[in-house]
Amino acid sequence: MNPFAIVYLSNMYRYGATQAANEIYHTLFWQGTKWSNALTSACGPAPGYITGGPNANAVRDGVPASLAPPAAQPRQKAYKDWNGPWPDSSWL
């Protein structure tokens, strides 16, 4: 069980998940496209992609320290469900 009680697979609602990753970083699922978010866009990302999960080293890896979460969080809570471009660096 993770602290968010979510499935770290994208868009798994159709398969019984009550909470799943809504966004993943990839140019196919870019912000503003019909595939960007499982809850707010027309299609959402394809189901079953594995997200990166928590990243306790997010700031060291290039995510701005002002972006909390994932910054300034305990190891298991260093996760944010987003697919933001640079400078947020959601893919790091």
C-alpha positions in Angstrom: 0.0 0.0 0.0 1.4 3.4 -0.9 0.5 6.6 1.0 -1.8 7.8 -1.8 -3.7 4.5 -2.2 -3.4 4.8 -5.9 -2.4 2.4 -8.7 0.8 3.7 -10.3 -0.6 2.5 -13.7 -2.2 5.1 -16.0 -5.9 5.4 -16.6 -7.0 2.1 -14.9 -10.5 3.1 -14.0 -12.1 0.9 -16.6 -10.3 -2.0 -15.0 -11.6 -1.5 -11.5 -9.2 1.0 -10.0 -10.7 3.7 -7.7 -7.6 5.9 -8.0 -5.0 5.6 -10.7 -2.3 7.7 -12.3 -4.1 10.3 -14.4 -1.1 11.8 -16.2 2.2 10.4 -17.5 5.0 12.1 -19.2 5.3 11.4 -22.9 4.9 13.6 -26.0 1.9 11.6 -27.0 0.1 12.5 -23.8 1.2 16.1 -23.7 -0.7 18.8 -21.8 -3.7 20.1 -23.7 -4.0 17.0 -26.0 -7.1 14.8 -25.8 -4.8 12.2 -24.1 -3.3 14.3 -21.4 -5.4 13.5 -18.3 -7.6 10.5 -17.6 -10.2 12.6 -15.7 -10.3 15.9 -17.6 -9.3 15.2 -21.2 -11.4 13.4 -23.9 -9.4 10.1 -23.9 -6.8 10.2 -21.2 -3.5 8.4 -21.5 -3.5 4.8 -22.6 -4.3 2.4 -19.8 -1.6 0.4 -18.1 1.5 2.6 -18.5 3.7 2.5 -15.4 4.5 5.8 -13.9 7.8 6.6 -12.3 6.3 6.6 -8.8 7.8 8.6 -6.0 11.1 10.3 -6.5 12.8 11.3 -3.3 15.6 12.8 -5.4 13.3 15.0 -7.6 15.0 18.3 -6.7 18.5 16.8 -7.1 17.3 15.5 -10.5 16.1 18.9 -11.7 12.6 19.4 -10.5 12.3 23.0 -9.1 12.4 23.0 -5.3 9.3 25.2 -5.3 7.2 22.4 -6.8 5.8 20.5 -3.8 5.0 17.7 -4.1 7.3 16.1 -5.1 9.8 18.4 -3.4 9.9 18.8 0.4 8.1 15.5 1.0 9.0 12.3 2.7 10.4 9.6 0.4 7.1 7.7 -0.2 5.1 11.0 -0.7 7.5 12.6 -3.2 5.0 12.0 -6.1 2.9 14.3 -8.2 0.5 13.2 -10.8 1.4 15.6 -13.7 3.0 15.7 -17.1 4.4 19.2 -17.1 7.1 20.4 -19.5 10.4 22.1 -18.6 11.1 23.8 -16.2 8.8 21.6 -14.1 10.6 18.5 -15.5 8.0 15.9 -14.6 9.9 13.2 -16.4 12.9 13.4 -14.0 
